[in-house]
């Protein structure tokens, strides 16, 4: 039995999210929550929200025991990129790519 949660179009680059996901992969849900709360990265805020959502899905939709949950899978993929222009010297314009992420989180129960 597994509980999933998805966050799509999160306005943060996937490589920044991946750093934080590597910290919580395979950990217990409560331990993962503690790690996210005390890690000083911008990606932690949407991940805390996502983990809470996955835990609520497990408890309410699948009747799983919250104290036995662990992060079985977590992955991030690149979403659409917003292309913006930045004025530069001598009338030139440089492109700024504002990347977004799609994040998937799967929780399972330990035996």
Beta strands, then each sheet from edge to edge (+ up, - down):
strand 1: 2-10
strand 2: 69-78
strand 3: 82-87
strand 4: 93-98
strand 5: 101-109
sheet 1: 1+ 5- 2+
sheet 2: 3+ 4-
end
